[in-house]
Amino acid sequence: MKTILVEDKAYIRKGLLNLLNLIDTDLEVIGECESVEEAVVVANACKPELIFLDINLTDGNAFDFLEQTKDLSFRVVFITAYEEYALKALKMGAVDYLLKPVDIEELKTALLKVKTLPISIQKDQIRTVKQVWNPDDSKLILSLHDSFQVIDLDELMFCETDKGYTSFYIRNGKKYVVSKTLKTFEEQLVTANFTRPHQSFMVNLKFIDKYDKSGVIHLKNGKKIPVSTRKKEQFVASFLNRTIE
């Protein structure tokens, strides 16, 4: 069974490879990847039959990878650190997963199950997991360095993107940074009453205190956000519509 290891930490990949060599001679590890981008390329090119898939990767998460692969003709075993929300999603979807550090007996059990699981059933399970993972448009799940953070969009004041990273500023003063561009979140944020007045910012309309016609937004916490000339007309329309409501 052609296998790919998708995990952003080299020592975990090495440990998993050692365990696989100990317990299963039918698996052939044909590739190791540490990012969504790399995994998509390798999976589409090599057509693996099994993928051990870390949920939290350097440039996204497991579901970003699954959305970008051409098909789901391979079986999946998720790998995750102990995070309550992640485990809840995986258990409700009944998809096989391994906790870090990987236990050899749990690995044996997962391999036994995955070899007999029809691909069609796995596809349904993964769809269920994805729905649980991000159940509605009122919340956003951020993949941080060592955890998954649930954000209530009603409490999110604004986002700022810079050099491939996006910072999320919450009403309570907390700030979270992820290694994704703002474009990744734009569609969901627009449906949640956010506007994009500038290429580098998205703003929750409910937190705007006033707008200077010179092209500056004043938030209720005192933060000033520029409105680009190109986006000025669109922003003003959004702002006035929100005010009327």
MARBA-3410 file (N, C-alpha, C, O; in Angstrom, 1 decimal):
245
0.9,-1.2,0.0,0.0,0.0,0.0,0.9,1.2,0.0,1.6,1.5,1.0 ~ 0.8,2.0,-1.1,1.7,3.2,-1.2,1.2,4.3,-0.2,0.0,4.6,-0.1 ~ 2.1,4.8,0.6,1.8,5.6,1.7,2.6,6.9,1.7,3.8,6.9,1.4 ~ 1.9,8.0,2.2,2.6,9.3,2.3,2.4,9.8,3.8,1.3,9.6,4.3 ~ 3.4,10.3,4.4,3.3,10.9,5.7,3.3,12.4,5.5,4.2,13.0,5.0
2.2,13.0,6.0,2.0,14.5,5.9,2.0,15.0,7.4,1.0,14.9,8.1 ~ 3.2,15.6,7.8,3.4,16.0,9.2,4.5,17.0,9.2,5.5,16.8,8.6 ~ 4.2,18.2,9.8,5.2,19.3,9.8,6.4,19.1,10.7,7.3,20.0,10.6 ~ 6.4,18.2,11.6,7.5,18.0,12.5,8.3,16.7,12.1,7.8,15.6,12.0 ~ 9.6,16.9,11.7,10.4,15.9,11.2,10.6,14.7,12.2,10.6,13.5,11.8
10.7,15.0,13.5,10.9,13.9,14.4,9.7,13.0,14.6,9.8,11.8,14.9 ~ 8.5,13.6,14.4,7.3,12.8,14.4,7.2,11.9,13.2,6.8,10.8,13.3 ~ 7.5,12.5,12.0,7.6,11.6,10.8,8.5,10.5,11.0,8.2,9.3,10.6 ~ 9.7,10.8,11.5,10.7,9.7,11.7,10.2,8.6,12.7,10.4,7.5,12.4 ~ 9.6,9.1,13.8,9.1,8.1,14.7,8.0,7.3,14.1,7.9,6.0,14.4
7.1,7.9,13.4,6.0,7.1,12.7,6.5,6.1,11.7,6.1,5.0,11.6 ~ 7.5,6.6,11.0,8.1,5.7,10.0,8.8,4.5,10.7,8.7,3.4,10.2 ~ 9.4,4.7,11.8,10.1,3.6,12.5,9.0,2.6,13.0,9.2,1.4,12.9 ~ 7.9,3.1,13.5,6.8,2.2,14.0,6.2,1.4,12.8,5.9,0.2,13.0 ~ 6.0,2.1,11.7,5.5,1.4,10.5,6.4,0.3,10.1,5.9,-0.8,9.7
7.7,0.5,10.1,8.6,-0.5,9.7,8.6,-1.7,10.6,8.9,-2.8,10.3 ~ 8.3,-1.4,11.9,8.2,-2.5,12.9,7.0,-3.4,12.8,7.1,-4.6,13.0 ~ 5.9,-2.8,12.4,4.6,-3.6,12.5,4.0,-3.9,11.1,3.1,-4.8,11.1 ~ 4.4,-3.3,10.0,3.7,-3.6,8.8,4.7,-3.6,7.6,5.2,-2.5,7.3 ~ 4.8,-4.7,7.0,5.7,-4.8,5.8,5.0,-4.5,4.5,5.6,-4.4,3.4
3.6,-4.4,4.5,2.9,-4.2,3.3,2.8,-2.7,2.9,2.4,-2.4,1.8 ~ 3.2,-1.8,3.8,3.2,-0.4,3.5,4.5,0.0,2.9,5.6,-0.4,3.3 ~ 4.4,0.8,1.8,5.6,1.4,1.2,5.5,2.9,1.3,4.7,3.6,0.6 ~ 6.3,3.6,2.2,6.3,5.0,2.3,7.0,5.6,1.1,8.2,5.5,1.0 ~ 6.2,6.3,0.3,6.8,6.9,-1.0,7.0,8.4,-0.9,7.6,9.0,-1.8
6.6,9.0,0.2,6.8,10.4,0.4,6.6,10.9,1.8,5.8,10.4,2.5 ~ 7.3,12.0,2.1,7.1,12.7,3.3,6.9,14.2,3.0,7.7,14.8,2.3 ~ 5.9,14.8,3.6,5.5,16.2,3.4,5.3,17.0,4.7,4.9,16.4,5.7 ~ 5.6,18.3,4.7,5.4,19.1,5.9,4.5,20.2,5.7,4.3,21.0,6.7 ~ 3.9,20.4,4.6,2.9,21.5,4.3,1.8,21.1,3.4,1.9,20.1,2.8
0.7,21.9,3.5,-0.4,21.6,2.6,0.0,21.7,1.1,-0.3,20.8,0.3 ~ 0.7,22.7,0.8,1.2,22.9,-0.6,2.0,21.7,-1.1,1.7,21.3,-2.2 ~ 2.9,21.3,-0.3,3.8,20.2,-0.7,3.0,18.9,-0.8,3.2,18.1,-1.7 ~ 2.1,18.7,0.1,1.3,17.4,0.2,0.4,17.3,-1.0,0.2,16.2,-1.6 ~ -0.2,18.4,-1.4,-1.1,18.4,-2.6,-0.4,18.0,-3.9,-0.8,17.2,-4.6
0.8,18.6,-4.1,1.6,18.2,-5.2,2.0,16.7,-5.2,1.8,16.0,-6.2 ~ 2.5,16.3,-4.1,2.9,14.9,-4.0,1.8,13.9,-4.1,1.9,12.9,-4.8 ~ 0.6,14.2,-3.5,-0.5,13.3,-3.6,-1.1,13.2,-5.0,-1.4,12.1,-5.5 ~ -1.2,14.3,-5.7,-1.7,14.3,-7.0,-0.8,13.6,-8.0,-1.2,13.0,-9.0 ~ 0.5,13.7,-7.7,1.5,13.1,-8.6,1.7,11.6,-8.4,1.9,10.9,-9.3
1.7,11.2,-7.1,2.1,9.9,-6.7,0.9,8.9,-6.5,1.1,7.7,-6.4 ~ -0.3,9.4,-6.4,-1.5,8.6,-6.3,-1.3,7.6,-5.1,-1.4,6.4,-5.3 ~ -1.2,8.1,-3.9,-1.0,7.2,-2.7,-2.3,6.5,-2.4,-3.4,6.9,-2.8 ~ -2.2,5.3,-1.7,-3.4,4.6,-1.3,-3.7,4.9,0.2,-4.9,4.7,0.6 ~ -2.7,5.4,0.9,-2.9,5.7,2.3,-2.1,7.0,2.7,-1.0,7.1,2.3
-2.7,7.9,3.4,-2.0,9.1,3.9,-2.2,9.2,5.4,-3.3,9.3,5.9 ~ -1.1,9.4,6.1,-1.1,9.8,7.5,-1.1,11.3,7.5,-0.1,11.9,7.1 ~ -2.2,11.9,8.0,-2.4,13.3,7.8,-2.5,14.1,9.1,-3.4,14.0,9.8 ~ -1.4,14.9,9.3,-1.4,15.8,10.5,-2.5,16.9,10.3,-2.7,17.4,9.2 ~ -3.3,17.2,11.3,-4.3,18.2,11.2,-3.8,19.6,11.1,-4.3,20.4,10.3
-2.8,19.9,11.9,-2.2,21.3,12.0,-0.9,21.3,11.3,0.1,20.9,11.8 ~ -0.9,21.9,10.1,0.3,22.0,9.2,0.8,23.4,9.2,0.2,24.4,9.7 ~ 2.0,23.6,8.6,2.7,24.9,8.6,1.9,26.0,7.9,1.9,27.1,8.3 ~ 1.2,25.6,6.8,0.5,26.6,6.0,-1.0,26.3,5.9,-1.7,26.8,5.0 ~ -1.6,25.6,6.9,-3.0,25.3,6.9,-3.3,24.1,7.7,-2.6,23.8,8.6
-4.4,23.4,7.3,-4.8,22.2,8.1,-5.2,21.1,7.1,-5.2,21.3,5.9 ~ -5.5,20.0,7.7,-5.8,18.8,6.9,-6.9,19.0,5.9,-6.9,18.4,4.8 ~ -7.9,19.8,6.3,-9.1,20.0,5.4,-8.8,20.9,4.3,-9.4,20.8,3.2 ~ -7.8,21.8,4.4,-7.3,22.5,3.3,-6.7,21.6,2.3,-6.9,21.7,1.1 ~ -5.9,20.7,2.8,-5.3,19.7,1.9,-6.3,18.8,1.1,-6.3,18.7,-0.1
-7.3,18.3,1.9,-8.3,17.5,1.3,-9.2,18.2,0.2,-9.6,17.6,-0.7 ~ -9.4,19.5,0.4,-10.1,20.3,-0.5,-9.4,20.5,-1.8,-10.0,20.7,-2.9 ~ -8.0,20.5,-1.7,-7.2,20.8,-2.9,-6.7,19.6,-3.7,-6.2,19.8,-4.8 ~ -6.9,18.4,-3.2,-6.5,17.2,-3.9,-7.6,16.9,-4.9,-8.8,17.2,-4.7 ~ -7.2,16.3,-6.0,-8.1,16.1,-7.2,-9.2,15.1,-6.8,-10.3,15.2,-7.4
-8.9,14.1,-6.0,-10.0,13.2,-5.6,-9.6,12.6,-4.2,-8.5,12.8,-3.7 ~ -10.5,11.9,-3.6,-10.3,11.2,-2.4,-10.2,9.7,-2.6,-10.9,8.9,-1.9 ~ -9.3,9.3,-3.4,-9.2,7.9,-3.7,-8.2,7.2,-2.8,-8.0,6.0,-2.9 ~ -7.7,7.9,-1.8,-6.8,7.3,-0.8,-7.5,7.3,0.5,-8.5,8.0,0.8 ~ -7.0,6.4,1.4,-7.5,6.3,2.7,-6.7,7.3,3.6,-5.5,7.6,3.3
-7.3,7.7,4.7,-6.7,8.8,5.6,-6.7,8.3,7.0,-7.7,7.8,7.5 ~ -5.6,8.5,7.7,-5.5,8.4,9.1,-5.0,9.7,9.6,-3.9,10.1,9.3 ~ -5.9,10.4,10.4,-5.5,11.7,10.9,-4.5,11.6,12.1,-4.6,10.6,12.9 ~ -3.6,12.6,12.2,-2.7,12.6,13.4,-3.0,14.0,14.1,-3.1,15.0,13.4 ~ -3.1,14.0,15.4,-3.4,15.2,16.1,-2.8,15.2,17.5,-2.6,14.2,18.1
-2.5,16.4,17.9,-2.1,16.6,19.3,-3.4,16.6,20.1,-4.5,16.7,19.6 ~ -3.3,16.5,21.4,-4.5,16.5,22.3,-5.2,17.8,22.3,-4.8,18.7,23.1 ~ -6.2,18.0,21.5,-7.0,19.2,21.5,-8.5,18.8,21.6,-8.9,18.1,20.7 ~ -9.2,19.2,22.6,-10.5,18.8,22.8,-11.4,19.0,21.6,-12.2,18.1,21.2 ~ -11.3,20.1,21.0,-12.2,20.4,19.8,-11.9,19.5,18.7,-12.8,19.0,18.0
-10.6,19.3,18.4,-10.2,18.4,17.3,-10.7,17.0,17.5,-11.2,16.3,16.6 ~ -10.5,16.5,18.7,-11.0,15.1,19.0,-12.5,15.0,18.9,-13.0,13.9,18.5 ~ -13.2,16.0,19.4,-14.7,15.9,19.3,-15.1,15.8,17.8,-16.0,15.0,17.5 ~ -14.5,16.6,16.9,-14.8,16.5,15.5,-14.5,15.1,14.9,-15.3,14.6,14.2 ~ -13.3,14.6,15.3,-12.9,13.3,14.7,-13.8,12.2,15.2,-14.1,11.3,14.4
-14.1,12.2,16.5,-14.9,11.2,17.1,-16.3,11.2,16.5,-16.9,10.1,16.2 ~ -16.9,12.3,16.3,-18.3,12.4,15.8,-18.3,12.0,14.3,-19.3,11.4,13.9 ~ -17.2,12.2,13.6,-17.1,11.7,12.2,-16.7,10.3,12.1,-16.7,9.7,11.0 ~ -16.3,9.6,13.2,-15.9,8.2,13.2,-14.7,8.0,12.3,-14.5,6.8,11.8 ~ -13.8,8.9,12.1,-12.7,8.8,11.2,-11.5,8.3,12.1,-11.4,8.7,13.2
-10.6,7.5,11.5,-9.5,7.0,12.3,-8.5,8.1,12.6,-8.3,9.0,11.7 ~ -8.0,8.2,13.8,-7.0,9.2,14.1,-6.0,8.6,15.1,-6.3,7.7,15.8 ~ -4.9,9.3,15.2,-3.8,8.9,16.1,-3.5,10.1,16.9,-3.3,11.2,16.4 ~ -3.3,9.9,18.2,-2.8,11.0,19.1,-1.3,11.0,19.1,-0.7,10.0,19.1 ~ -0.8,12.2,19.2,0.7,12.4,19.4,1.0,12.3,20.9,0.3,12.9,21.7
2.1,11.7,21.3,2.9,10.8,20.5,2.2,9.5,20.1,1.5,9.0,20.9 ~ 2.5,9.0,18.9,1.8,7.9,18.4,2.2,6.6,19.2,3.4,6.3,19.4 ~ 1.1,5.9,19.6,1.3,4.6,20.3,1.3,3.5,19.3,0.4,3.5,18.4 ~ 2.2,2.5,19.5,2.3,1.4,18.5,1.0,0.6,18.4,0.6,0.1,17.4 ~ 0.3,0.4,19.6,-0.9,-0.4,19.6,-2.0,0.3,18.9,-2.8,-0.3,18.2
-2.1,1.6,19.1,-3.2,2.4,18.5,-2.9,2.5,17.0,-3.8,2.5,16.2 ~ -1.6,2.5,16.6,-1.3,2.5,15.2,-1.7,1.2,14.5,-2.2,1.2,13.4 ~ -1.5,0.1,15.2,-1.9,-1.3,14.7,-3.4,-1.3,14.5,-3.9,-1.8,13.4 ~ -4.2,-0.8,15.5,-5.6,-0.8,15.4,-6.1,0.1,14.2,-7.0,-0.3,13.4 ~ -5.5,1.3,14.0,-5.9,2.2,13.0,-5.6,1.5,11.6,-6.4,1.7,10.7
-4.5,0.9,11.5,-4.1,0.2,10.2,-5.1,-0.9,9.9,-5.5,-1.1,8.7 ~ -5.5,-1.7,10.9,-6.4,-2.7,10.7,-7.7,-2.2,10.2,-8.4,-2.8,9.3 ~ -8.2,-1.1,10.8,-9.5,-0.5,10.4,-9.4,0.1,9.0,-10.3,-0.1,8.2 ~ -8.4,0.8,8.7,-8.3,1.6,7.5,-8.2,0.7,6.3,-8.7,1.1,5.2 ~ -7.6,-0.5,6.4,-7.5,-1.4,5.3,-8.8,-2.0,4.9,-8.9,-2.4,3.7
-9.7,-2.0,5.8,-11.0,-2.6,5.4,-12.1,-1.6,5.2,-13.3,-1.9,5.0 ~ -11.8,-0.3,5.4,-12.8,0.8,5.2,-13.0,1.1,3.8,-12.1,1.6,3.1 ~ -14.2,1.0,3.3,-14.5,1.4,1.9,-14.3,2.9,1.7,-14.6,3.7,2.6 ~ -13.8,3.3,0.6,-13.5,4.7,0.3,-14.8,5.5,0.3,-14.7,6.6,0.8 ~ -15.9,4.9,-0.1,-17.1,5.7,-0.1,-17.6,6.1,1.3,-18.1,7.2,1.5
-17.4,5.2,2.2,-17.8,5.4,3.6,-16.8,6.5,4.2,-17.3,7.4,4.9 ~ -15.5,6.4,3.9,-14.6,7.4,4.4,-14.9,8.8,3.9,-14.8,9.7,4.7 ~ -15.3,8.9,2.6,-15.7,10.2,2.1,-16.8,10.8,2.9,-16.8,12.0,3.2 ~ -17.8,10.0,3.2,-19.0,10.5,4.1,-18.5,10.9,5.4,-19.0,11.9,6.0 ~ -17.6,10.1,6.0,-17.1,10.5,7.3,-16.3,11.8,7.4,-16.5,12.6,8.3
-15.5,12.0,6.3,-14.7,13.2,6.3,-15.6,14.4,6.1,-15.3,15.5,6.6 ~ -16.6,14.3,5.3,-17.6,15.4,5.2,-18.2,15.7,6.5,-18.4,16.9,6.8 ~ -18.6,14.7,7.3,-19.1,14.9,8.6,-18.2,15.7,9.5,-18.5,16.6,10.2 ~ -16.9,15.2,9.5,-15.9,15.8,10.3,-15.7,17.3,10.0,-15.6,18.1,10.8 ~ -15.7,17.6,8.7,-15.5,19.0,8.2,-16.6,19.9,8.7,-16.4,21.0,9.1
-17.9,19.3,8.7,-19.0,20.1,9.2,-18.9,20.4,10.7,-19.2,21.5,11.1 ~ -18.4,19.4,11.4,-18.3,19.6,12.9,-17.1,20.5,13.2,-17.1,21.3,14.1 ~ -16.1,20.4,12.3,-14.9,21.2,12.5,-15.2,22.7,12.4,-14.7,23.5,13.2 ~ -16.1,23.1,11.5,-16.4,24.5,11.4,-18.0,24.5,11.2,-18.4,24.7,10.0 ~ -18.7,24.3,12.2,-20.2,24.0,12.1,-21.0,25.2,11.6,-22.1,24.9,11.0
-20.7,26.4,11.8,-21.5,27.5,11.3,-20.6,28.7,11.0,-19.5,28.8,11.4 ~ -21.2,29.7,10.3,-20.5,30.9,9.9,-20.3,31.9,11.0,-19.6,32.9,10.8 ~ -20.8,31.6,12.2,-20.6,32.5,13.3,-19.3,32.3,14.1,-18.9,33.1,14.9 ~ -18.6,31.2,13.7,-17.3,31.0,14.4,-16.2,30.6,13.4,-16.5,30.2,12.3 ~ -15.0,30.9,13.8,-13.9,30.7,12.9,-12.9,29.9,13.7,-12.6,30.2,14.9
-12.3,28.8,13.1,-11.3,28.0,13.8,-9.9,28.3,13.2,-9.7,28.1,12.0 ~ -9.0,28.9,14.1,-7.7,29.2,13.6,-6.7,28.1,14.0,-6.7,27.7,15.1 ~ -5.9,27.8,13.0,-4.9,26.8,13.2,-3.6,27.5,13.7,-2.9,28.0,12.8 ~ -3.3,27.5,15.0,-2.2,28.2,15.5,-1.0,27.2,15.6,-1.1,26.1,15.1 ~ 0.1,27.7,16.1,1.3,26.8,16.1,1.2,25.5,16.9,1.6,24.5,16.4
0.5,25.6,18.0,0.4,24.4,18.9,-1.1,24.1,19.3,-1.3,23.3,20.2 ~ -2.0,24.7,18.7,-3.4,24.5,19.1,-4.4,25.0,18.0,-4.0,25.6,17.0 ~ -5.7,24.8,18.2,-6.7,25.3,17.4,-7.6,26.2,18.2,-8.1,25.9,19.3 ~ -7.7,27.5,17.8,-8.4,28.5,18.5,-9.8,28.8,17.9,-9.9,29.1,16.7 ~ -10.9,28.6,18.7,-12.2,29.0,18.2,-12.5,30.5,18.4,-12.3,30.9,19.5
-12.8,31.2,17.3,-13.1,32.6,17.4,-14.6,32.9,17.2,-15.1,32.4,16.2 ~ -15.2,33.6,18.1,-16.5,34.1,17.8,-16.5,35.3,17.0,-15.9,36.3,17.4 ~ -17.0,35.2,15.8,-16.9,36.4,14.8,-17.6,37.6,15.3,-17.2,38.7,14.9 ~ -18.5,37.5,16.2,-19.2,38.6,16.8,-18.3,39.4,17.7,-18.5,40.6,18.0 ~ -17.2,38.8,18.2,-16.2,39.4,19.1,-15.0,39.8,18.3,-14.1,40.5,18.9
-14.9,39.5,17.1,-13.7,39.8,16.3,-13.8,41.2,15.7,-14.7,41.5,15.0 ~ -12.9,42.1,16.1,-13.0,43.5,15.7,-12.4,43.7,14.3,-13.1,44.3,13.4 ~ -11.2,43.2,14.0,-10.6,43.4,12.7,-9.5,42.4,12.5,-9.0,41.8,13.4 ~ -9.1,42.3,11.2,-8.0,41.4,10.9,-7.0,42.2,10.1,-7.4,43.1,9.3 ~ -5.7,41.9,10.2,-4.7,42.6,9.4,-3.7,41.5,8.9,-3.3,40.6,9.6
-3.4,41.6,7.6,-2.6,40.7,6.9,-1.2,41.4,6.6,-1.2,42.5,6.2 ~ -0.1,40.6,6.7,1.2,41.1,6.3,2.1,40.0,6.0,2.3,39.1,6.9 ~ 2.7,40.0,4.8,3.7,39.0,4.4,3.3,37.6,4.7,4.1,36.8,5.2 ~ 2.1,37.3,4.3,1.6,35.9,4.3,1.0,35.5,5.7,0.6,34.4,5.8 ~ 1.0,36.4,6.7,0.4,36.1,8.0,-0.8,37.0,8.2,-0.9,38.1,7.7
-1.7,36.5,9.0,-2.9,37.3,9.3,-3.1,37.4,10.8,-3.1,36.3,11.5 ~ -3.3,38.6,11.3,-3.5,38.8,12.8,-5.0,39.1,13.0,-5.6,39.8,12.3 ~ -5.5,38.4,14.1,-6.9,38.6,14.4,-7.0,39.3,15.8,-6.4,38.8,16.7 ~ -7.7,40.4,15.8,-7.8,41.2,17.0,-9.2,41.1,17.6,-10.2,41.5,17.0 ~ -9.3,40.6,18.8,-10.5,40.3,19.5,-10.9,41.5,20.4,-10.0,42.2,20.9
-12.2,41.7,20.7,-12.6,42.8,21.5,-12.0,42.8,22.9,-11.8,43.8,23.5 ~ -11.7,41.6,23.5,-11.1,41.5,24.8,-9.6,41.8,24.9,-9.0,41.7,25.9 ~ -9.1,42.2,23.7,-7.7,42.6,23.7,-6.7,41.5,23.2,-5.6,41.7,23.0 ~ -7.2,40.3,23.1,-6.4,39.2,22.6,-6.1,39.3,21.1,-6.9,39.9,20.4 ~ -5.0,38.7,20.7,-4.5,38.7,19.4,-4.0,37.3,19.0,-3.3,36.7,19.7
-4.5,36.8,17.8,-4.0,35.6,17.3,-3.4,35.7,15.9,-4.0,36.5,15.1 ~ -2.3,35.0,15.7,-1.6,35.2,14.4,-1.6,33.8,13.7,-1.2,32.8,14.3 ~ -2.0,33.7,12.4,-1.9,32.5,11.7,-1.1,32.7,10.4,-1.0,33.8,9.9 ~ -0.5,31.6,9.9,0.3,31.7,8.7,-0.5,31.5,7.4,-0.2,30.6,6.6 ~ -1.5,32.3,7.3,-2.4,32.3,6.1,-2.7,33.8,5.7,-2.6,34.7,6.5
-3.0,34.0,4.4,-3.3,35.3,4.0,-4.8,35.6,4.3,-5.6,34.7,4.6 ~ -5.1,36.9,4.3,-6.5,37.3,4.6,-7.5,36.7,3.6,-8.7,36.5,3.9 ~ -7.0,36.5,2.3,-7.9,36.0,1.3,-8.5,34.6,1.7,-9.7,34.3,1.3 ~ -7.8,33.9,2.5,-8.3,32.6,3.0,-9.6,32.7,3.7,-10.5,31.8,3.7 ~ -9.8,33.8,4.5,-10.9,34.0,5.4,-12.0,34.9,4.8,-13.0,35.1,5.4
-11.7,35.6,3.7,-12.5,36.7,3.3,-14.0,36.3,3.0,-14.9,37.0,3.5 ~ -14.2,35.2,2.4,-15.5,34.8,2.0,-16.4,34.6,3.3,-17.5,35.1,3.3 ~ -15.9,33.9,4.3,-16.7,33.7,5.5,-16.9,35.0,6.3,-17.9,35.2,6.8 ~ -15.9,35.8,6.3,-15.9,37.1,7.0,-17.0,38.1,6.4,-17.7,38.8,7.1 ~ -17.0,38.1,5.1,-18.0,39.0,4.4,-19.4,38.6,4.8,-20.2,39.5,5.0
-19.7,37.3,4.9,-21.0,36.9,5.2,-21.3,37.2,6.7,-22.5,37.1,7.1 ~ -20.3,37.5,7.5,-20.5,37.7,8.9,-20.4,39.2,9.2,-20.0,39.6,10.3 ~ -20.7,40.1,8.3,-20.8,41.5,8.5,-19.4,42.2,8.5,-19.3,43.3,9.2 ~ -18.4,41.7,7.8,-17.1,42.3,7.7,-17.0,42.9,6.4,-17.6,42.5,5.4 ~ -16.2,44.0,6.3,-15.9,44.6,5.0,-14.4,44.7,4.9,-13.6,44.7,5.9
-13.9,44.8,3.6,-12.5,44.9,3.4,-12.2,46.3,2.7,-12.2,46.5,1.5 ~ -11.9,47.3,3.6,-11.6,48.6,3.1,-10.2,48.9,2.5,-10.0,49.9,1.9 ~ -9.4,47.9,2.7,-8.0,48.0,2.4,-7.5,46.6,2.1,-7.9,45.6,2.7 ~ -6.5,46.5,1.2,-5.9,45.1,0.9,-5.4,44.4,2.2,-5.4,43.2,2.2 ~ -5.0,45.2,3.2,-4.4,44.6,4.4,-5.3,44.4,5.5,-4.9,43.9,6.6
-6.6,44.9,5.4,-7.5,44.8,6.5,-8.9,44.3,6.2,-9.4,44.5,5.1 ~ -9.5,43.6,7.2,-10.9,43.4,7.1,-11.5,43.8,8.5,-10.9,43.6,9.5 ~ -12.6,44.5,8.5,-13.2,45.2,9.7,-14.6,44.7,9.9,-15.4,44.6,9.0 ~ -14.9,44.5,11.2,-16.3,44.2,11.6,-17.0,45.5,11.7,-16.7,46.4,12.5 ~ -18.1,45.6,10.8,-18.8,46.9,10.8,-19.4,47.3,12.1,-19.6,48.5,12.3
-19.7,46.4,13.0,-20.3,46.7,14.2,-19.4,47.5,15.2,-19.8,48.1,16.1 ~ -18.1,47.4,14.9,-17.1,48.0,15.8,-16.6,49.4,15.3,-15.7,50.0,15.8 ~ -17.2,49.9,14.2,-16.8,51.2,13.6,-17.5,52.3,14.4,-18.7,52.3,14.6 ~ -16.6,53.2,14.9,-17.2,54.3,15.7,-17.5,55.5,14.7,-18.6,56.1,14.8 ~ -16.6,55.8,13.8,-16.9,56.8,12.8,-16.0,56.6,11.6,-15.0,55.9,11.7
-16.3,57.3,10.5,-15.5,57.3,9.3,-15.2,58.7,8.9,-16.1,59.5,8.6 ~ -13.9,59.0,8.8,-13.5,60.3,8.2,-13.5,60.2,6.7,-13.0,59.3,6.1 ~ -14.2,61.2,6.1,-14.3,61.2,4.7,-12.9,61.4,4.0,-12.8,61.2,2.8 ~ -11.9,61.7,4.8,-10.5,61.7,4.2,-10.0,60.3,3.9,-9.1,60.2,3.2 ~ -10.7,59.3,4.5,-10.3,57.9,4.2,-9.8,57.2,5.4,-8.9,56.4,5.2
-10.3,57.4,6.6,-9.8,56.8,7.8,-11.0,56.2,8.6,-11.9,57.0,8.9 ~ -10.9,55.0,9.0,-12.0,54.4,9.9,-11.5,54.5,11.3,-10.3,54.2,11.6 ~ -12.3,54.9,12.2,-12.0,54.9,13.6,-12.8,53.8,14.3,-14.1,53.8,14.3 ~ -12.2,52.8,14.9,-12.9,51.8,15.6,-13.2,52.2,17.0,-12.6,53.2,17.5 ~ -14.0,51.5,17.7,-14.4,51.9,19.1,-13.3,51.7,20.1,-13.4,52.3,21.2
-12.3,51.0,19.7,-11.2,50.9,20.7,-10.1,51.9,20.4,-9.0,51.8,21.0 ~ -10.3,52.8,19.4,-9.3,53.8,19.1,-8.4,53.5,17.9,-7.7,54.4,17.4 ~ -8.5,52.3,17.4,-7.7,51.9,16.3,-8.1,52.6,15.0,-9.3,52.7,14.8 ~ -7.2,53.1,14.2,-7.4,53.7,13.0,-7.0,52.8,11.8,-5.9,52.3,11.8 ~ -7.9,52.7,10.9,-7.7,51.8,9.7,-7.9,52.6,8.4,-8.9,53.2,8.3
-6.9,52.5,7.5,-7.1,53.3,6.3,-8.1,52.6,5.3,-8.2,51.4,5.3 ~ -8.7,53.5,4.5,-9.5,53.0,3.4,-8.8,53.4,2.1,-8.5,54.5,1.8 ~ -8.5,52.4,1.3,-7.8,52.7,0.0,-8.7,53.4,-1.0,-10.0,53.3,-0.9 ~ -8.2,54.1,-1.9,-8.9,54.9,-2.8,-9.8,54.0,-3.7,-10.9,54.3,-4.0 ~ -9.2,52.8,-4.1,-9.9,51.9,-4.9,-11.1,51.3,-4.3,-12.1,51.0,-4.9
-11.1,51.1,-2.9,-12.2,50.5,-2.2,-13.1,51.4,-1.5,-14.0,51.0,-0.8 ~ -12.8,52.7,-1.6,-13.6,53.7,-0.9,-15.1,53.7,-1.1,-15.9,53.7,-0.2 ~ -15.5,53.7,-2.4,-16.9,53.7,-2.7,-17.6,52.5,-2.2,-18.7,52.6,-1.7 ~ -17.0,51.3,-2.4,-17.6,50.1,-1.9,-17.7,50.1,-0.4,-18.7,49.7,0.2 ~ -16.7,50.6,0.3,-16.7,50.6,1.8,-17.8,51.5,2.3,-18.6,51.2,3.2
-17.9,52.8,1.7,-18.9,53.7,2.1,-20.3,53.1,2.0,-21.2,53.4,2.9 ~ -20.6,52.4,0.9,-21.9,51.8,0.7,-22.2,50.8,1.8,-23.3,50.8,2.3 ~ -21.2,50.0,2.1,-21.4,49.0,3.2,-21.6,49.6,4.5,-22.5,49.2,5.3 ~ -20.8,50.7,4.8,-20.9,51.4,6.1,-22.3,52.0,6.2,-22.9,52.0,7.3 ~ -22.7,52.7,5.2,-24.0,53.4,5.3,-25.2,52.4,5.4,-26.2,52.7,6.1
-25.1,51.3,4.7,-26.2,50.3,4.8,-26.2,49.7,6.2,-27.3,49.5,6.7 ~ -25.1,49.5,6.8,-25.0,49.0,8.1,-25.6,50.0,9.1,-26.3,49.7,10.1 ~ -25.3,51.3,8.9,-25.8,52.4,9.8,-27.3,52.5,9.8,-27.9,52.6,10.8 ~ -27.8,52.4,8.6,-29.3,52.5,8.4,-30.0,51.3,9.2,-31.0,51.5,9.8 ~ -29.4,50.1,9.1,-30.0,49.0,9.8,-30.0,49.2,11.3,-30.4,48.4,12.1
END
